Amino acid sequence: MSSPAPAPLPVLQADCANCFALCCVALPFAKSTDFAVNKPAGTPCKNLQQDFRCGIHTRLRDSGFQGCTVFDCFGAGQQVSQVTFGGRDWRTHPGTAGEMFEVFPVMRQLHELLHYLAEALTLPAARPVHADLRTALADTTRWTQADAKTLASFDVGPLRQEINALLLKTSELVRAKVAGRKKNHRGADLMGARLSGADLRGANLRGAYLIAADLSSADLRTADLIGADFRDTDLRGADLRDALFLTQPQLNAAQGNPATLLPATLTCPAHWLA
């Protein structure tokens, strides 16, 4: 008997038109440089309209909601809205609201993990762990298909640890191909660091704090950037081609310009062009 076909990989890009504005309701935010007001979890943002659209979408940064511009659900919003809850929105079906808002953060973590696994599988140097990566991808995909009750109580922590070990091995295999000594700044406090023009090819910058650091014209090819904090980091003219595990939210939080070289899968944020 043949084994069942694996579940199809969910779409890993946000489709706000098919989401019930879950990031604008389910998640909390605190008044800060990122958000103009406080908002508790499960409460609609004051800017949310009846059609689930943002009333200030085109001027979020100017209105004090920079945090919204750097958030990405990796497609979890439409997965919860259209698959887990079958298109039943929390306004016309208020009985779904509480559970939907619990499921969304879990689904977002699962989709983020899928995003990293999918990228890892595109890297030829990681072939020794491709089989394990494919298994993890299939297992995580199956979790995204679970029912709402199962997802609401699911602890993503152990799964994240297992996948992180695979991603670290992937990183080591890829960076080992880079000639010379590679810098290890894993988890380092590099806030405000002056690294303009630095050669960071193959560097380990996993979880590094690069807030307001100057990385202009730096070479970050094949650097491991998973979890690196790029808030207000100067990336003008930097080379990020082939950077490992770089995400659009990280770029959206940084400062750059059209001279910044990006992986083909990512786009230049609008505020870089302003």
PLY file of the C-alpha trace (Angstrom):
ply
format ascii 1.0
element vertex 274
property float x
property float y
property float z
element edge 273
property int vertex1
property int vertex2
end_header
0.00 0.00 0.00
1.42 3.40 -0.96
1.82 6.07 1.69
-0.64 8.99 1.62
0.39 12.04 -0.38
1.87 14.84 1.73
-0.34 17.79 2.53
0.16 20.72 0.14
2.40 23.49 1.44
0.31 26.50 2.50
0.88 29.83 0.78
3.62 31.55 2.77
2.92 35.11 1.64
0.31 37.30 3.28
-2.94 37.75 1.36
-4.75 40.43 3.34
-7.77 40.35 1.02
-8.53 36.82 2.24
-7.83 37.46 5.92
-10.15 38.89 8.56
-7.55 41.42 9.74
-6.32 39.02 12.41
-3.05 40.89 12.99
-5.12 44.04 13.66
-7.24 42.32 16.30
-5.67 39.19 17.78
-2.29 40.69 18.68
-1.57 43.28 21.40
0.70 46.28 21.07
2.05 48.85 23.48
2.39 52.59 22.95
5.96 53.16 21.80
8.00 54.35 18.84
6.34 51.50 16.90
2.72 52.12 17.93
0.89 55.34 18.69
-1.51 53.73 21.20
-1.92 50.77 23.53
-4.12 47.89 22.34
-4.88 44.67 24.22
-5.03 41.31 22.47
-8.43 40.47 21.00
-9.45 44.12 20.59
-9.75 45.64 17.11
-7.30 48.43 16.30
-8.98 51.82 16.21
-7.97 52.16 12.55
-9.70 48.95 11.44
-12.69 49.48 9.16
-15.81 47.34 8.81
-14.51 45.74 5.62
-11.41 44.49 7.50
-9.19 47.07 5.81
-6.86 49.51 7.53
-8.05 53.11 7.38
-4.51 54.50 7.40
-2.70 51.81 5.41
-0.97 54.29 3.09
0.28 56.47 5.94
1.04 54.04 8.76
4.58 55.32 9.36
3.50 58.97 9.39
0.68 58.11 11.81
2.93 56.43 14.39
2.22 52.82 13.43
5.63 51.80 12.09
5.25 48.46 13.85
2.46 47.50 11.47
4.70 48.04 8.45
7.30 45.53 9.64
4.90 42.73 10.62
4.44 39.75 8.32
2.23 36.76 9.08
3.86 34.63 6.33
0.37 33.75 5.08
-0.97 32.58 8.44
-3.83 35.10 8.34
-5.58 33.67 5.31
-4.81 30.11 6.42
-6.69 30.66 9.70
-9.45 32.71 8.09
-10.17 30.55 5.06
-8.95 27.05 5.98
-9.11 26.60 9.75
-12.36 28.54 10.09
-13.74 27.99 6.60
-14.33 31.65 5.80
-16.44 32.37 8.90
-15.32 35.80 10.06
-15.29 36.86 13.69
-17.76 39.72 13.14
-20.64 37.75 11.64
-19.75 34.65 13.69
-18.70 36.15 17.03
-18.61 32.69 18.60
-15.45 31.97 16.62
-13.59 35.10 17.74
-11.85 33.87 20.90
-10.59 30.62 19.39
-9.62 32.33 16.12
-7.51 34.87 17.99
-5.80 32.05 19.92
-5.04 30.06 16.78
-3.57 32.94 14.78
-0.29 33.40 16.77
0.27 29.63 16.68
-0.32 29.47 12.94
1.97 32.43 12.39
4.83 30.59 14.10
4.17 27.46 12.03
4.22 29.46 8.80
7.44 31.19 9.78
9.07 27.80 10.35
7.77 26.60 6.99
9.27 29.68 5.36
12.72 28.88 6.75
12.47 25.18 5.89
11.42 25.96 2.33
14.41 28.25 1.92
16.80 25.69 3.39
15.64 23.14 0.83
16.71 25.44 -2.02
20.34 25.43 -0.85
22.47 22.84 -2.68
25.14 22.86 0.03
22.54 21.60 2.53
21.89 18.36 0.63
23.19 16.20 3.52
20.19 17.35 5.60
17.62 17.69 2.80
15.86 14.47 3.82
15.46 15.68 7.41
14.35 19.10 6.18
11.68 17.52 3.95
10.41 15.44 6.87
10.21 18.54 9.07
8.46 20.45 6.29
5.83 17.70 5.90
5.27 17.40 9.66
4.92 21.15 10.13
2.58 21.40 7.14
0.32 18.76 8.69
0.08 20.87 11.85
-1.22 23.79 9.80
-4.11 21.55 8.69
-5.17 20.70 12.26
-8.52 21.78 13.67
-8.88 24.97 15.70
-9.06 23.25 19.09
-5.85 21.31 18.45
-4.00 24.37 17.19
-5.11 26.58 20.07
-3.48 24.21 22.58
-0.42 23.33 20.50
2.98 24.18 22.02
5.21 25.23 19.11
8.33 25.42 21.32
9.60 21.82 20.99
8.96 21.82 17.25
10.82 25.11 16.88
13.82 23.67 18.75
13.96 20.63 16.46
13.71 22.75 13.32
16.21 25.29 14.61
18.79 22.51 14.98
18.24 21.59 11.32
18.47 25.21 10.21
21.70 25.64 12.17
23.17 22.57 10.47
22.04 24.00 7.13
23.76 27.28 7.96
27.00 25.53 8.92
27.06 23.54 5.68
26.49 26.61 3.53
28.89 28.90 5.38
31.61 26.24 5.34
31.88 26.84 1.58
32.97 30.45 2.21
36.75 30.85 2.14
38.58 32.38 5.07
37.72 32.89 8.71
34.06 33.60 9.36
33.04 36.00 12.12
30.84 34.64 14.89
28.47 37.27 16.26
25.67 34.94 17.28
23.39 36.76 19.73
25.92 39.61 19.99
25.00 43.11 21.12
25.98 45.17 18.09
23.54 48.01 18.64
24.93 51.14 17.02
28.04 49.29 15.85
30.07 50.89 13.07
30.42 48.15 10.49
30.31 50.17 7.29
32.04 48.28 4.50
32.70 45.27 6.72
33.39 41.88 5.15
30.78 39.70 6.84
30.59 36.96 4.22
29.63 33.71 5.89
29.33 35.37 9.31
27.08 33.98 12.02
24.72 36.80 13.00
21.90 34.62 14.28
19.87 36.61 16.82
22.35 39.50 16.82
21.14 42.90 18.01
21.94 45.23 15.13
19.59 48.05 16.11
20.77 51.32 14.52
24.05 49.68 13.47
25.85 51.02 10.42
26.13 48.21 7.88
26.21 50.48 4.86
28.17 48.92 1.99
28.85 45.82 4.11
29.17 42.43 2.40
26.65 40.07 4.00
26.54 37.38 1.35
25.89 33.92 2.86
25.76 35.45 6.37
23.26 33.71 8.65
20.75 36.42 9.59
17.99 34.37 11.18
16.42 36.35 14.00
18.83 39.30 13.64
17.27 42.56 14.83
17.54 45.09 12.00
15.48 47.91 13.47
16.84 51.16 11.99
19.96 49.34 10.77
21.68 51.22 7.95
21.82 48.82 4.99
22.39 51.42 2.29
24.55 49.89 -0.41
24.98 46.62 1.51
25.19 43.32 -0.37
22.60 40.89 1.00
22.49 38.54 -1.97
22.47 34.92 -0.84
22.13 35.98 2.81
20.70 33.08 4.82
17.22 33.26 6.33
16.73 36.98 5.74
13.03 37.92 5.79
10.97 40.79 4.44
10.04 42.00 7.96
13.74 42.42 8.76
14.21 44.56 5.67
11.06 46.55 6.43
12.49 47.42 9.85
15.81 48.62 8.40
16.97 51.62 6.42
18.29 51.10 2.91
18.24 52.43 -0.61
18.00 51.17 -4.20
21.75 50.42 -4.11
21.16 47.73 -1.46
21.52 44.34 -3.16
18.79 41.89 -2.09
17.96 38.21 -2.60
15.66 37.68 -5.58
12.81 36.56 -3.31
12.67 39.85 -1.36
11.65 43.36 -2.37
12.90 46.85 -1.66
10.66 48.40 1.05
8.70 51.48 -0.04
10.27 53.71 2.60
13.73 53.00 1.12
12.60 54.82 -2.00
11.05 57.82 -0.25
0 1
1 2
2 3
3 4
4 5
5 6
6 7
7 8
8 9
9 10
10 11
11 12
12 13
13 14
14 15
15 16
16 17
17 18
18 19
19 20
20 21
21 22
22 23
23 24
24 25
25 26
26 27
27 28
28 29
29 30
30 31
31 32
32 33
33 34
34 35
35 36
36 37
37 38
38 39
39 40
40 41
41 42
42 43
43 44
44 45
45 46
46 47
47 48
48 49
49 50
50 51
51 52
52 53
53 54
54 55
55 56
56 57
57 58
58 59
59 60
60 61
61 62
62 63
63 64
64 65
65 66
66 67
67 68
68 69
69 70
70 71
71 72
72 73
73 74
74 75
75 76
76 77
77 78
78 79
79 80
80 81
81 82
82 83
83 84
84 85
85 86
86 87
87 88
88 89
89 90
90 91
91 92
92 93
93 94
94 95
95 96
96 97
97 98
98 99
99 100
100 101
101 102
102 103
103 104
104 105
105 106
106 107
107 108
108 109
109 110
110 111
111 112
112 113
113 114
114 115
115 116
116 117
117 118
118 119
119 120
120 121
121 122
122 123
123 124
124 125
125 126
126 127
127 128
128 129
129 130
130 131
131 132
132 133
133 134
134 135
135 136
136 137
137 138
138 139
139 140
140 141
141 142
142 143
143 144
144 145
145 146
146 147
147 148
148 149
149 150
150 151
151 152
152 153
153 154
154 155
155 156
156 157
157 158
158 159
159 160
160 161
161 162
162 163
163 164
164 165
165 166
166 167
167 168
168 169
169 170
170 171
171 172
172 173
173 174
174 175
175 176
176 177
177 178
178 179
179 180
180 181
181 182
182 183
183 184
184 185
185 186
186 187
187 188
188 189
189 190
190 191
191 192
192 193
193 194
194 195
195 196
196 197
197 198
198 199
199 200
200 201
201 202
202 203
203 204
204 205
205 206
206 207
207 208
208 209
209 210
210 211
211 212
212 213
213 214
214 215
215 216
216 217
217 218
218 219
219 220
220 221
221 222
222 223
223 224
224 225
225 226
226 227
227 228
228 229
229 230
230 231
231 232
232 233
233 234
234 235
235 236
236 237
237 238
238 239
239 240
240 241
241 242
242 243
243 244
244 245
245 246
246 247
247 248
248 249
249 250
250 251
251 252
252 253
253 254
254 255
255 256
256 257
257 258
258 259
259 260
260 261
261 262
262 263
263 264
264 265
265 266
266 267
267 268
268 269
269 270
270 271
271 272
272 273
